[in-house]
Amino acid sequence: MEKKLSEERASKQKVENCLLEVEKRCSMLDCDLKQSQQKINELVKQKDKLSEDVEILTLKIEQETQKRCLTQNDLKMQTQHVNALRMTEKQLKQENNHLAEIKLTLEKQNNELRKERQDADGQMKEIQDQLEAEQYFS
């Protein structure tokens, strides 16, 4: 009976040791679970923060893309305006050259008309002088 009692005690001790070992493992697993849950919570918060950052950056990219598009359109319009101004400048230069030619022609004609007038005035003076001389002698 003593032997049986001793065996039961040893068995009980063994079971208690096993129970303590299992409780120790459970406690460690609980601790690991809590740490894992905390890590998961941290990672979820980090993911949410990164998702917000991605959303903000996506909006900024869209805004910059729109701004770039507007700038390109503005540049295109300004380029067209510059080209139109160059065409106008070219036309004005051609018109200016044409008017300069007309001016030279008119100045030449004016000089010729002045010379003709001077000649005519000279002839008129001679004729008047002759007329006066004839009237004086008649």
Phi, psi and omega per residue, in radians:
M1 nan -0.670 3.085
E2 -1.082 -0.685 -3.132
K3 -1.111 -0.746 3.133
K4 -1.130 -0.755 3.141
L5 -1.109 -0.713 3.127
S6 -1.149 -0.713 3.109
E7 -1.133 -0.717 3.132
E8 -1.143 -0.709 3.106
R9 -1.096 -0.788 3.132
A10 -1.097 -0.735 3.122
S11 -1.127 -0.761 3.123
K12 -1.084 -0.746 3.131
Q13 -1.082 -0.734 -3.140
K14 -1.108 -0.755 3.130
V15 -1.134 -0.745 3.127
E16 -1.112 -0.698 3.097
N17 -1.109 -0.761 3.097
C18 -1.077 -0.753 3.138
L19 -1.081 -0.766 3.102
L20 -1.083 -0.708 3.126
E21 -1.123 -0.737 3.131
V22 -1.157 -0.740 3.113
E23 -1.109 -0.689 3.104
K24 -1.090 -0.780 3.108
R25 -1.102 -0.744 3.120
C26 -1.063 -0.752 3.132
S27 -1.084 -0.761 3.122
M28 -1.133 -0.710 3.120
L29 -1.157 -0.679 3.067
D30 -1.057 -0.777 3.129
C31 -1.087 -0.802 3.103
D32 -1.064 -0.700 3.134
L33 -1.099 -0.778 3.125
K34 -1.095 -0.759 3.111
Q35 -1.086 -0.731 3.131
S36 -1.132 -0.713 3.114
Q37 -1.136 -0.709 3.085
Q38 -1.098 -0.756 3.138
K39 -1.107 -0.733 3.102
I40 -1.073 -0.785 3.121
N41 -1.060 -0.755 3.104
E42 -1.084 -0.764 -3.132
L43 -1.156 -0.639 3.099
V44 -1.144 -0.754 3.091
K45 -1.084 -0.754 3.132
Q46 -1.106 -0.730 3.114
K47 -1.094 -0.756 3.119
D48 -1.087 -0.752 3.125
K49 -1.090 -0.773 3.121
L50 -1.148 -0.632 3.096
S51 -1.121 -0.731 3.077
E52 -1.072 -0.785 3.132
D53 -1.058 -0.734 3.123
V54 -1.105 -0.733 3.137
E55 -1.099 -0.790 3.125
I56 -1.082 -0.794 -3.142
L57 -1.143 -0.622 3.098
T58 -1.105 -0.752 3.099
L59 -1.106 -0.730 3.126
K60 -1.097 -0.710 3.111
I61 -1.087 -0.766 3.116
E62 -1.063 -0.764 3.135
Q63 -1.106 -0.772 3.141
E64 -1.143 -0.645 3.104
T65 -1.119 -0.763 3.107
Q66 -1.119 -0.753 3.134
K67 -1.076 -0.735 3.134
R68 -1.111 -0.742 3.125
C69 -1.077 -0.791 3.113
L70 -1.083 -0.731 3.135
T71 -1.118 -0.720 3.115
Q72 -1.136 -0.723 3.104
N73 -1.102 -0.743 3.120
D74 -1.090 -0.764 3.120
L75 -1.086 -0.719 3.125
K76 -1.079 -0.783 3.128
M77 -1.112 -0.748 3.139
Q78 -1.132 -0.656 3.099
T79 -1.111 -0.757 3.100
Q80 -1.095 -0.710 3.118
H81 -1.100 -0.767 3.118
V82 -1.075 -0.745 3.126
N83 -1.107 -0.713 3.106
A84 -1.107 -0.734 3.111
L85 -1.113 -0.650 3.115
R86 -1.144 -0.717 3.104
M87 -1.104 -0.766 3.114
T88 -1.075 -0.750 3.123
E89 -1.059 -0.771 3.138
K90 -1.073 -0.775 3.122
Q91 -1.102 -0.735 3.137
L92 -1.131 -0.658 3.103
K93 -1.124 -0.745 3.115
Q94 -1.098 -0.764 3.122
E95 -1.107 -0.721 3.120
N96 -1.081 -0.766 3.103
N97 -1.087 -0.745 3.120
H98 -1.082 -0.792 3.128
L99 -1.138 -0.603 3.102
A100 -1.128 -0.695 3.091
E101 -1.112 -0.777 3.110
I102 -1.058 -0.718 3.133
K103 -1.056 -0.809 3.128
L104 -1.063 -0.753 3.123
T105 -1.077 -0.792 -3.135
L106 -1.146 -0.689 3.101
E107 -1.104 -0.715 3.112
K108 -1.094 -0.803 3.114
Q109 -1.082 -0.729 3.133
N110 -1.060 -0.771 3.123
N111 -1.104 -0.714 3.116
E112 -1.117 -0.744 3.124
L113 -1.125 -0.653 3.105
R114 -1.133 -0.743 3.114
K115 -1.089 -0.786 3.113
E116 -1.049 -0.707 -3.141
R117 -1.146 -0.749 3.099
Q118 -1.051 -0.761 3.108
D119 -1.073 -0.796 -3.133
A120 -1.108 -0.720 3.117
D121 -1.090 -0.690 3.114
G122 -1.105 -0.777 3.129
Q123 -1.117 -0.728 3.134
M124 -1.058 -0.717 3.142
K125 -1.108 -0.747 3.128
E126 -1.089 -0.781 -3.123
I127 -1.120 -0.740 3.123
Q128 -1.115 -0.699 3.116
D129 -1.104 -0.748 3.104
Q130 -1.093 -0.747 -3.132
L131 -1.087 -0.776 3.134
E132 -1.092 -0.710 -3.128
A133 -1.155 -0.721 3.113
E134 -1.132 -0.729 -3.136
Q135 -1.162 -0.617 -3.122
Y136 -1.195 -0.685 -3.116
F137 -1.472 -0.225 -3.120
S138 -1.598 nan nan
